[in-house]
Amino acid sequence: MRDRERMMKVLPWISTPILLVIFLGAWQLIVSAGSVSEFILPSPASVWTALVQKLQESATYHDLWITLWEVLVGFAIALVAGIVIGAVLGRIIWLERAVQPAMVAFQVIPKVAFIPIFVIWFGFGTTSKIIMAAILAFFPIMLNVMLGVRSVDRGHRDVMRGLGASRWATFKSLELPSTLPYIFAGAEVGIVFAVIGAIVGEYLGGSEGLGHQVVTSLNSLDAPSLFAVIVLLAVMGSVLYLVVTLSKRLIIPWHDSVAGQ
């Protein structure tokens, strides 16, 4: 049993490099075979060269910081708003049913349609991108928090009340530990959506950030540079997701989703 648990812990560190090598090898093979033009699909070596060049430019770090700032601020807004609104709607059933049609209508609207409006209202700066990141990250967090609040066992709550526990003691000892796994489940999805919101906002209405670099590379038909920016975005998003996951392991190590890992 212990050997199996050790194997499960080591497996990602073995499988990930192997899959990466296979992916890069297949990529290089396709380009070398000439079945796809390097103008459309550059080789891994040319992408690496473009990435190294970008890392030597100060503008890259400036744009990286702009995008990271938009993602973090938007995610923080979504996290606070999602927890508060999700907790309220989870506790007050009639209010959730009253606002549900409006929430569904707002959620199904393609968020890309809001970008021109935000650009008109807030300009081409970071504010419109922060709002877009917050909107995309808000709903998964709010829905998970609402589900977590409703998942608290009523019998346990009745026992706490029967023991004379105050509302704060009930919240601290019962409701918060029961809801935290759902908060982190929403946060793991929300941080990914926050990155998407910031990049899409920069892509369609930005003058700086990594999303703007994507547009610049596309306009200049520089495929290696475009792929290099995509690699930077992938690394940034992976690091942010890893931070949320590590925070979950530190805060709720007792939960099955963490203890099983």
C-alpha positions in Angstrom: 0.0 0.0 0.0 2.8 2.4 0.9 4.7 1.5 -2.3 1.6 2.3 -4.3 1.2 5.7 -2.6 4.8 6.5 -3.2 4.4 5.5 -6.9 1.3 7.8 -7.2 3.3 10.7 -5.8 6.3 10.1 -8.1 4.3 9.3 -11.2 3.6 13.0 -12.3 7.3 13.8 -12.1 8.0 10.8 -14.4 5.1 11.1 -16.8 5.2 14.8 -17.4 8.8 14.9 -18.8 8.1 11.8 -20.9 5.0 13.3 -22.4 6.8 16.6 -23.0 9.6 14.8 -24.9 7.1 12.9 -27.0 5.2 16.1 -27.8 8.3 18.0 -28.8 9.6 15.1 -30.8 6.4 14.7 -32.7 6.3 18.5 -33.3 9.9 18.5 -34.6 9.2 15.4 -36.8 6.2 17.1 -38.4 8.1 20.2 -39.2 11.2 18.3 -40.4 9.1 16.1 -42.7 8.0 19.2 -44.5 4.3 18.3 -44.2 3.7 21.7 -42.5 5.4 24.9 -43.4 7.5 26.5 -40.7 5.6 29.8 -41.6 2.5 28.1 -40.1 4.1 25.8 -37.5 7.7 26.8 -36.5 10.1 24.3 -35.1 10.6 23.9 -31.4 14.2 25.3 -31.9 13.0 28.5 -33.5 10.4 29.0 -30.8 13.0 28.5 -28.1 15.2 31.1 -29.8 12.4 33.6 -30.0 11.6 32.9 -26.3 15.2 33.5 -25.3 15.1 36.8 -27.2 11.9 37.9 -25.5 13.3 37.1 -22.1 16.2 39.4 -22.9 13.8 42.3 -23.6 12.7 44.6 -20.8 9.3 45.1 -22.6 8.5 41.5 -22.0 8.8 41.8 -18.3 6.7 44.9 -18.3 4.0 43.2 -20.3 4.2 40.1 -18.1 3.8 42.3 -14.9 0.8 44.1 -16.5 -1.0 40.8 -17.3 -0.1 39.3 -13.9 -1.4 42.4 -12.1 -4.7 42.2 -14.1 -5.1 38.5 -13.3 -4.3 38.8 -9.6 -6.5 41.8 -9.0 -9.4 40.4 -11.0 -9.1 37.1 -9.3 -9.0 38.7 -5.8 -12.2 40.7 -6.6 -13.9 37.6 -7.9 -12.8 35.6 -4.9 -14.2 38.1 -2.3 -17.4 38.7 -4.3 -17.9 35.1 -5.0 -17.5 34.0 -1.4 -19.8 36.8 0.0 -22.6 36.4 -2.7 -22.3 32.6 -2.8 -22.7 32.4 1.0 -25.7 34.8 1.0 -27.5 33.0 -1.8 -26.6 29.6 -0.3 -28.3 30.6 3.0 -31.3 32.5 1.6 -33.0 30.2 -0.7 -35.8 32.5 -1.8 -33.3 35.2 -2.8 -31.3 32.7 -4.9 -34.5 31.7 -6.7 -35.4 35.4 -7.2 -32.1 36.3 -8.9 -31.5 33.0 -10.6 -33.0 34.0 -14.0 -30.9 37.2 -14.1 -27.8 35.3 -13.1 -28.4 32.6 -15.8 -29.0 35.3 -18.5 -25.8 37.1 -17.5 -23.8 33.9 -17.4 -24.8 32.7 -20.9 -23.9 36.0 -22.6 -20.5 35.7 -24.3 -18.2 37.8 -22.1 -16.3 38.9 -25.2 -19.2 41.1 -26.1 -18.6 43.2 -22.9 -15.0 44.1 -23.9 -16.0 47.0 -26.3 -18.3 48.3 -23.7 -15.7 48.2 -21.0 -13.2 49.9 -23.3 -15.7 52.7 -23.9 -16.4 53.0 -20.2 -12.9 52.5 -18.7 -10.5 53.0 -21.6 -7.7 50.9 -22.9 -5.9 50.6 -19.6 -5.8 47.8 -17.1 -9.2 48.5 -15.5 -11.3 47.0 -18.3 -9.1 43.9 -18.3 -9.3 43.5 -14.5 -13.1 43.7 -14.7 -13.2 41.1 -17.5 -10.9 38.8 -15.5 -13.1 39.2 -12.4 -16.3 38.5 -14.3 -15.0 35.3 -15.8 -13.6 34.1 -12.5 -16.7 35.1 -10.4 -19.3 32.5 -11.4 -17.4 29.3 -10.8 -16.3 30.6 -7.4 -19.8 31.8 -6.5 -21.5 28.6 -7.6 -19.1 26.4 -5.7 -19.4 28.5 -2.5 -23.2 28.4 -2.8 -23.0 24.6 -3.1 -20.6 24.3 -0.2 -22.9 26.3 2.1 -25.9 24.1 1.2 -23.8 21.0 1.7 -23.4 21.6 5.5 -25.3 18.8 7.3 -28.4 20.2 9.0 -28.0 17.6 11.7 -24.6 18.9 12.6 -25.9 22.4 12.7 -28.7 21.4 14.9 -26.3 19.7 17.3 -24.2 22.9 17.5 -27.3 24.9 18.3 -28.4 22.3 20.9 -25.0 22.7 22.6 -25.6 26.4 22.8 -22.9 27.4 20.3 -23.0 30.9 19.0 -23.4 31.8 15.3 -19.7 32.6 15.2 -18.7 29.3 16.8 -21.0 27.4 14.4 -19.5 29.3 11.4 -15.9 28.7 12.6 -16.2 25.1 13.7 -18.7 23.7 11.2 -19.7 25.9 8.3 -16.2 27.3 7.3 -14.4 23.9 7.3 -17.3 22.4 5.3 -17.2 25.2 2.8 -13.4 25.6 2.3 -13.0 22.6 -0.1 -15.7 24.1 -2.3 -14.1 27.6 -2.2 -10.8 26.1 -3.3 -12.5 24.1 -6.0 -14.0 27.3 -7.4 -10.7 29.1 -7.0 -8.8 26.5 -9.0 -11.2 27.1 -11.9 -11.5 30.8 -11.3 -7.7 31.5 -11.5 -7.7 29.8 -15.0 -10.7 31.9 -16.1 -9.1 35.1 -14.7 -6.0 34.5 -17.0 -8.3 33.9 -20.0 -10.3 37.1 -19.2 -7.2 39.2 -18.9 -5.7 37.9 -22.1 -8.9 38.2 -24.2 -9.3 41.7 -22.9 -5.7 42.6 -23.9 -6.2 40.9 -27.2 -9.3 42.8 -28.3 -8.8 46.1 -26.6 -5.3 46.5 -25.1 -2.2 48.5 -25.7 0.1 46.5 -23.3 0.4 43.1 -21.7 1.1 39.6 -23.1 -2.2 39.6 -25.0 -1.1 42.7 -26.8 2.2 40.9 -27.7 0.1 38.2 -29.2 -1.6 40.7 -31.5 1.7 42.3 -32.4 3.3 39.0 -33.3 0.2 38.1 -35.4 0.2 41.4 -37.2 3.9 41.0 -38.1 3.3 37.3 -39.1 6.1 36.3 -36.7 5.0 32.7 -35.8 8.0 31.9 -33.5 7.4 35.0 -31.5 3.7 34.2 -31.3 4.4 30.7 -30.0 7.0 32.1 -27.5 4.3 34.4 -26.0 1.9 31.4 -25.8 4.6 29.5 -23.8 5.0 32.4 -21.4 1.2 32.5 -20.9 1.2 28.7 -20.3 4.0 29.0 -17.7 2.3 32.0 -16.0 -1.1 30.2 -15.8 0.5 27.0 -14.6 2.4 28.8 -11.8 -0.8 30.6 -10.6 -2.8 27.4 -10.7 0.0 25.7 -8.7 -0.1 28.5 -6.1 -3.8 27.9 -5.6 -3.3 24.2 -5.3 -0.5 24.5 -2.8 -2.6 26.9 -0.8 -5.3 24.3 -0.7 -2.9 21.7 0.6 -1.7 24.0 3.3 -5.1 25.2 4.5 -7.2 22.0 4.2 -4.7 19.1 4.5 -7.4 17.1 6.2 -9.7 17.0 3.2 -10.0 13.8 1.1 -9.1 15.8 -2.1 -5.7 16.7 -0.5 -5.1 13.7 1.7 -5.6 11.4 -1.3 -2.7 13.1 -3.0 
